Amino acid sequence: MIVSHGRIVERGPHVSEGPFDQVVDLSGKWLLPAFVDNHSHIEGTGTHLGYPSLVSCQTKEEVLESLAGAVAARRPAQLIAVQYDQNRWGGPHLTALELDKISTQIPILVRHSNGHAAVANSAAFNLASIHPYQEDLPSGTFGRDETGVVNGPLFESAVDLVARSFPKPELQEIKTAIRRANQKVKELGFREVCDMGSHNISALDLLKAYDEVWKEAGSIDMRIYMHWKDLFGPKAVSGETLEQYRHLIAGVKIFCDGAIGSATAAIYGNYLTESSSAEKKPLTAAQAQFHTSKSVSGLLMYPPDKLKSMVRTATDKGFQVATHAIGDFAVDLVMDAYEESGRPSLHRIEHAMILSDQQIERIAKLGCFVSIQPEFLSRFGKAYQNQLGTDRATKLIRSRSLLQAGVKLSASTDRPIVEGDPKVGVRLLRQRPEGFDQSENLDGNSALKLWLENASHANCSKANDLTAGQKCEAVIFDSDPKLMSEQIDLSHLVFNQVKPKA
């Protein structure tokens, strides 16, 4: 393969003879196109790297000790910690009272590892003007004690209500976070990432930051799925701004439901934990609109009719829609919305973790893309079993069934929810963790494709198959990459250099 100025000139068994400035003999190693992560949170990854992490805390006591240590060491004006998960000790959630023992003066927000829940102390509630009997939101709820008083846990948009009261990062901080994450994913062998949007940051600042970093030497390709409200809501970016940054925008992101670990994914049936009782109320009207006689649990971000209208608006404007739908009830609502949009094959379903055979058949018929996150199984397996029970949890992420049905399937990370190493992702597609249905395992070739051309197709970008004219973006393995047992050798990986201005 002949490479000049970062692009492949010629490839094959009989390429032109030199002379060349440099010849690299891989001596039998394996060369693979660099990976694509089509569902990630790059700004969030960089930001989280600057927060105290609770990922190693296995008990409530360890969490509280870690938070107390962070307050003592930093004496911050406010504290945000990440990677909290009550499922590690079987619940229940922390409470504001427990966090108040660390500080009643410093606002503390402890973010759940799945990104759909958090716990706040009384100082954080005061900062956000949350009163003891604060009403639930249409798309978010508050944990409460037996008297109905808000007691610390937050679910879905209730998290944002509190988080918005914390200082917003400046543009320079956002750029620093993106650069930090950019380097991280580059080291893991990615050539392109799609950011599925950021909360509590203005859309204009996010676009400005990405545009500046994208043009820098050594940056990987980055595109953004903008939140629906930022393109079509009352405070949407202007048409002039949209045109200026259109090269960065891959599509529109919509949330349909929440997550399994916080019992907010919209599912048929019930969760096994008590936390589900707080989330059933918002589904009452939605259930009636859906005309289903089945019991449903979880939380919907929008009523079904509103979801259909949002998808139709984005579709009519020519945007691809990527909708977060983890529960099977949510997936049905998303498929209804996509079908009514008139262009279901353009759009993506993100996660689709709980699926019946009939739903898989319908997805294939509609032609929707589906992006799954195999690392969730190893990271949140205990939480899934606690919330759903063993029989239901074992069937999560039906990768083989989806491929066999002809669904346009790809794999991604959803970082910083998980570490996001593609080697781990490939291994987990080939060998699901113990306790998960092994009949859903994939062969090595199929697992790799989900991170390569399939991932590119899902976000409508050009495939990287190392042919003439393409950027030379490759990773090298000492042994068969289908096995993913080796570390990636990046010594000869060539990323595109300075980006031309759009």
C-alpha positions in Angstrom: 0.0 0.0 0.0 1.5 3.4 -1.0 0.6 6.4 1.1 1.4 10.0 0.3 0.5 13.0 2.6 -1.8 10.8 4.7 -3.8 9.4 1.7 -3.7 6.0 0.0 -2.3 6.3 -3.5 -2.3 2.6 -4.5 -2.9 -0.8 -2.9 -2.5 -4.3 -4.1 0.0 -7.2 -4.5 1.8 -5.4 -7.4 2.1 -1.8 -6.4 4.5 0.6 -8.1 8.1 0.2 -7.3 9.9 3.0 -5.4 11.9 4.8 -4.6 10.0 5.7 -1.4 10.8 8.0 1.4 10.0 5.3 3.9 9.2 1.6 3.7 7.4 -0.2 6.6 7.4 -4.0 6.5 4.7 -5.3 8.9 6.4 -8.7 8.9 3.1 -10.6 8.9 1.1 -8.4 11.2 -2.5 -7.6 10.6 -3.6 -4.2 9.3 -7.2 -3.1 9.9 -9.1 0.1 9.1 -9.4 2.3 12.1 -12.7 2.1 14.1 -15.8 4.3 14.1 -17.7 5.1 17.2 -21.1 6.2 16.0 -22.6 6.7 19.5 -20.5 8.5 22.0 -20.3 11.6 24.2 -16.9 13.2 23.5 -17.4 16.5 25.4 -18.9 14.5 28.2 -15.9 12.1 28.2 -13.4 14.9 28.5 -15.4 16.7 31.2 -15.9 13.5 33.3 -12.1 12.9 33.2 -11.9 16.0 35.4 -14.4 14.8 38.0 -13.9 12.4 40.9 -14.9 8.9 39.8 -16.8 6.4 42.0 -16.4 3.5 39.6 -14.3 1.5 42.1 -16.8 2.0 45.0 -18.7 -1.2 45.7 -20.5 -0.1 48.8 -22.4 2.9 49.9 -19.8 3.5 52.6 -17.0 3.6 50.0 -19.0 6.1 48.0 -19.4 8.4 50.9 -15.8 8.0 52.0 -14.6 8.9 48.5 -16.9 12.0 48.3 -15.7 13.2 51.7 -12.1 12.8 50.6 -12.8 14.8 47.4 -14.3 17.6 49.4 -11.5 17.6 51.9 -8.8 17.6 49.2 -10.3 20.1 46.9 -12.5 22.3 49.1 -14.6 23.1 45.9 -17.3 25.7 45.6 -19.4 22.8 44.3 -18.7 19.1 43.7 -19.8 16.8 40.8 -18.8 13.1 41.0 -19.5 10.5 38.3 -19.9 6.7 37.9 -22.2 6.2 40.9 -24.3 3.1 40.8 -26.5 1.9 43.6 -26.9 -1.5 41.9 -23.4 -2.5 43.0 -24.7 -3.0 46.6 -28.2 -3.9 45.6 -29.7 -0.5 46.4 -31.2 1.6 47.8 -30.0 5.0 46.5 -28.0 7.4 48.5 -30.1 10.2 50.1 -29.6 14.0 50.5 -29.4 13.4 54.3 -26.4 11.1 53.8 -24.7 13.6 51.4 -25.4 16.4 53.9 -23.1 14.6 56.4 -20.3 15.4 54.0 -21.4 19.1 53.6 -24.5 21.2 53.9 -22.7 24.2 52.4 -21.1 22.8 49.2 -23.6 21.7 46.5 -23.0 18.0 45.7 -24.3 16.2 42.6 -23.5 12.5 42.3 -24.1 11.4 38.7 -25.3 7.8 38.0 -23.0 5.7 35.7 -25.9 5.3 33.2 -26.3 9.0 32.8 -30.0 8.9 33.6 -30.1 9.5 37.4 -28.2 11.3 40.1 -28.3 12.2 43.8 -28.1 15.7 45.2 -27.6 17.1 48.7 -29.7 19.9 50.3 -27.2 22.6 49.2 -27.7 21.5 45.6 -31.4 21.5 46.0 -31.3 25.0 47.5 -29.0 26.2 44.6 -31.6 24.9 42.1 -34.6 26.3 44.1 -36.0 22.8 44.6 -38.5 22.9 47.5 -39.4 19.8 49.7 -42.6 19.1 47.8 -41.3 19.9 44.3 -43.7 18.5 41.7 -42.4 15.8 39.3 -41.7 16.9 35.7 -43.4 15.4 32.7 -40.1 13.6 31.8 -38.4 13.4 35.2 -39.1 12.4 38.8 -37.7 13.0 42.3 -37.0 10.4 44.9 -39.1 10.9 48.0 -39.4 9.8 51.6 -42.5 8.2 53.1 -44.0 11.7 53.6 -43.6 12.7 50.0 -40.6 15.1 50.6 -37.9 15.2 48.0 -35.0 13.2 49.5 -32.1 13.2 47.1 -32.4 10.8 44.1 -33.2 12.4 40.7 -34.3 10.7 37.5 -34.1 11.8 33.9 -34.9 15.5 33.4 -35.0 16.1 37.1 -31.2 15.6 37.0 -30.9 18.4 34.4 -33.1 20.7 36.5 -30.5 20.5 39.3 -27.4 20.4 37.1 -28.4 23.6 35.3 -27.9 25.5 38.5 -24.2 24.5 38.6 -21.8 26.9 36.7 -21.7 26.2 33.0 -18.2 25.6 31.5 -16.7 28.4 29.4 -15.9 27.9 25.8 -12.2 27.3 26.5 -13.1 24.6 29.0 -15.3 22.8 26.5 -12.5 22.8 23.9 -10.1 21.4 26.5 -12.6 18.6 27.3 -13.0 17.8 23.6 -9.2 17.7 23.1 -8.7 15.5 26.1 -11.3 13.0 24.9 -10.1 13.3 21.3 -6.7 12.0 22.4 -8.2 9.2 24.5 -10.3 7.8 21.6 -7.5 8.2 19.1 -5.2 6.1 21.4 -7.9 3.4 21.3 -7.8 3.3 17.5 -10.8 5.3 16.5 -10.8 7.5 13.4 -14.3 9.0 13.7 -16.7 9.6 16.5 -20.2 10.9 16.7 -21.2 12.9 19.8 -24.8 12.3 20.7 -25.1 15.7 22.3 -24.4 17.4 25.6 -26.7 18.6 28.4 -26.4 22.0 30.1 -24.1 23.5 27.4 -25.4 25.9 24.8 -25.6 24.5 21.3 -23.7 27.4 19.9 -20.8 27.0 22.3 -20.7 23.3 21.5 -20.6 23.9 17.8 -17.9 26.5 18.1 -15.8 24.3 20.3 -16.1 21.3 18.0 -15.4 23.3 14.9 -12.2 24.7 16.3 -10.9 21.4 17.6 -11.9 19.6 14.4 -9.7 21.9 12.3 -6.6 21.2 14.5 -3.8 19.0 13.3 -4.1 15.5 14.7 -7.8 15.7 15.5 -9.9 12.7 14.5 -13.2 13.3 12.5 -16.0 14.4 14.8 -19.7 14.9 14.1 -22.6 15.8 16.3 -26.2 14.6 16.6 -27.8 17.7 17.9 -30.6 17.5 20.5 -34.0 18.2 18.9 -34.7 21.3 20.9 -31.4 22.9 19.7 -32.5 22.6 16.1 -36.3 23.0 16.3 -37.2 24.2 19.8 -38.1 27.8 20.9 -34.4 28.6 21.5 -33.0 26.8 18.5 -29.9 27.9 16.7 -30.5 30.4 13.9 -30.6 29.3 10.3 -27.3 31.2 9.7 -25.6 29.3 12.5 -27.0 26.0 11.3 -25.6 26.7 7.8 -22.2 27.7 9.2 -21.8 24.5 11.1 -23.8 22.1 8.9 -20.6 20.1 8.2 -20.5 19.0 11.8 -24.1 18.0 12.2 -24.8 14.3 11.5 -28.4 14.3 12.6 -30.9 14.9 15.4 -30.9 13.1 18.8 -34.2 12.4 20.6 -34.7 10.6 23.9 -37.7 8.3 24.1 -37.1 6.7 27.5 -34.5 6.2 30.3 -32.2 3.4 31.4 -32.6 0.0 33.0 -30.3 0.6 35.9 -32.4 3.5 37.2 -35.7 1.8 36.3 -36.6 4.5 33.8 -36.4 2.5 30.5 -40.0 2.2 29.2 -40.7 -1.5 29.4 -43.6 -3.9 29.2 -44.2 -5.4 32.6 -42.6 -4.3 35.8 -39.2 -3.8 37.4 -38.3 -5.9 40.4 -37.0 -3.0 42.5 -39.1 -0.6 44.6 -37.6 2.4 42.6 -39.9 1.5 39.7 -43.0 2.7 41.6 -41.9 6.3 41.4 -41.7 6.1 37.6 -45.0 4.5 36.8 -47.2 7.6 37.0 -45.9 9.4 33.9 -46.8 6.4 31.8 -50.5 6.4 32.5 -51.4 8.9 29.8 -48.9 7.4 27.4 -50.3 3.9 27.9 -53.8 5.2 27.0 -52.5 6.9 23.9 -50.8 3.7 22.8 -54.0 1.7 23.2 -52.2 -1.2 24.9 -53.7 -3.4 27.6 -50.3 -4.5 28.7 -48.7 -3.3 32.0 -45.9 -0.8 31.4 -43.2 0.7 33.6 -40.5 3.3 33.3 -40.5 6.8 32.0 -41.3 8.4 28.6 -39.6 11.7 27.7 -42.6 12.6 25.4 -46.1 11.4 24.8 -46.3 9.2 21.7 -48.0 11.9 19.6 -45.4 14.4 20.5 -42.6 12.0 19.6 -44.2 11.4 16.2 -44.4 15.1 15.6 -40.8 15.6 16.5 -39.6 12.8 14.2 -41.7 14.1 11.3 -40.4 17.7 11.7 -36.7 16.5 11.6 -37.4 14.2 8.7 -39.1 16.9 6.7 -36.0 19.0 7.1 -33.8 16.2 5.8 -32.2 15.2 9.0 -31.5 11.6 10.1 -33.0 10.9 13.6 -31.2 8.9 16.2 -33.7 8.0 19.0 -32.6 6.6 22.4 -35.0 3.7 23.1 -33.8 1.0 25.6 -37.1 -0.6 26.7 -39.3 -2.7 24.4 -42.3 -0.4 25.0 -40.1 2.6 23.9 -38.9 0.7 20.8 -42.5 0.1 19.7 -43.2 3.8 20.0 -40.1 4.8 18.1 -41.0 2.4 15.3 -44.4 3.9 15.1 -42.9 7.4 14.8 -40.4 6.3 12.2 -43.1 4.5 10.1 -45.3 7.6 10.1 -42.3 9.8 9.1 -42.4 8.2 5.6 -38.6 7.5 5.7 -38.0 4.9 8.4 -34.9 3.5 6.7 -33.1 6.8 7.2 -33.3 6.7 10.9 -31.6 5.0 13.8 -32.7 3.3 17.0 -30.1 3.7 19.8 -29.6 0.8 22.2 -32.8 -1.3 21.6 -31.8 -3.6 24.4 -35.1 -5.4 25.0 -36.6 -6.9 21.9 -39.0 -9.6 21.0 -38.8 -11.7 17.8 -41.7 -9.7 16.4 -40.0 -6.4 17.1 -36.8 -7.6 15.4 -38.9 -8.6 12.3 -40.5 -5.2 12.2 -37.2 -3.3 12.5 -35.9 -5.3 9.6 -39.0 -4.6 7.6 -38.8 -0.8 8.3 -35.1 -0.8 7.4 -34.0 1.2 10.5 -30.4 1.3 11.7 -29.8 -0.1 15.2 -26.7 0.8 17.2 -25.9 -1.4 20.2 -23.3 -1.1 23.0 -21.9 -4.6 23.9 -19.8 -3.3 26.8 -23.0 -2.5 28.7 -23.3 -6.3 29.4 -20.1 -6.5 31.3 -20.4 -3.1 32.9 -24.1 -3.2 34.1 -24.9 -6.9 34.1 -25.6 -7.0 37.9 -27.9 -3.9 37.6 -29.8 -5.5 34.7 -30.4 -8.7 36.7 -31.5 -6.8 39.8 -34.0 -4.7 37.8 -35.3 -7.2 35.3 -34.7 -10.6 36.8 -32.4 -13.3 35.3 -34.7 -14.7 32.7 -35.4 -11.3 31.1 -31.9 -9.9 31.5 -30.2 -12.8 29.7 -31.9 -11.8 26.4 -30.6 -8.2 26.4 -28.8 -6.9 23.2 -29.8 -9.6 20.7 -27.0 -9.0 18.2 -27.1 -12.3 16.4 -30.9 -12.3 16.0 -30.8 -8.8 14.6 -28.1 -9.6 12.1 -29.8 -12.8 11.0 -33.0 -10.9 10.5 -31.2 -8.5 8.1 -31.2 -5.4 10.4 -28.6 -2.7 9.7 -26.7 -3.3 12.9 -23.6 -1.5 14.3 -21.7 -1.3 17.5 -20.7 1.7 19.5 -19.5 2.7 23.0 -21.7 5.4 24.5 -18.7 6.7 26.4 -18.2 7.9 29.1 -20.8 5.5 30.3 -18.2 2.8 29.7 -14.5 2.8 29.0 -15.2 2.3 25.3 -12.3 0.1 24.1 -13.3 -1.4 20.7 -11.2 -4.5 21.5 -13.4 -5.2 24.5 -16.5 -4.5 22.4 -15.5 -7.1 19.7 -14.7 -9.7 22.4 -18.0 -9.2 24.1 -19.8 -9.6 20.7 -18.0 -12.9 20.2 -18.4 -14.1 23.8 -21.1 -12.6 25.9 -20.5 -12.5 29.7 -21.7 -15.4 31.8 -25.4 -15.1 32.5 -26.3 -13.8 29.1 -27.7 -15.9 26.2 -24.7 -17.4 24.4 -26.7 -18.1 21.3 -26.5 -14.4 20.5 -22.7 -14.5 20.1 -21.2 -13.4 16.8 -18.3 -14.8 14.8 -15.2 -12.6 14.6 -15.8 -11.2 11.1 -19.3 -10.1 11.9 -18.2 -8.6 15.2 -15.5 -6.5 13.5 -17.9 -5.3 10.8 -20.1 -3.7 13.4 -17.2 -1.4 14.3 -16.1 -0.7 10.8 -18.3 -0.3 7.7 -21.6 -0.9 9.6 -20.7 1.9 12.0 -19.9 4.2 9.1 -23.2 3.4 7.3 -25.3 4.1 10.4 -24.2 7.7 10.6 -24.1 8.2 6.8 -20.4 8.7 6.6 -18.0 7.2 4.1 -16.7 3.7 4.8 -13.0 3.3 5.5 -11.8 0.2 3.6 -8.3 1.4 2.9 -8.7 1.8 -0.8 -7.0 4.3 -3.1 -8.0 7.9 -2.5 -9.0 7.4 1.2 -7.1 8.7 4.2 -4.8 6.1 5.6 -6.4 5.5 9.0 -5.4 2.1 10.2 -4.6 0.0 13.2 -2.1 -2.8 13.4 -2.3 -6.1 15.4 0.3 -8.6 16.1 -2.2 -11.4 15.5 -5.7 -12.0 14.0 -7.8 -8.9 15.0 -11.0 -11.0 15.0 -9.8 -12.5 18.3 -8.9 -9.0 19.8 -6.5 -10.5 22.2 -3.7 -8.0 21.5 -3.0 -4.4 22.3 -3.3 -2.1 19.3 0.1 -1.0 17.9 -0.3 2.6 17.0 3.3 3.2 15.9 2.4 3.3 12.2 -1.2 4.6 12.5 -1.6 7.6 10.2 -4.5 10.0 10.9 -5.4 12.8 8.6 -3.4 16.0 9.3 -4.7 19.6 9.1 -8.3 19.8 8.2 -9.4 22.1 5.3 -11.9 24.7 6.3 -15.4 23.7 5.5 
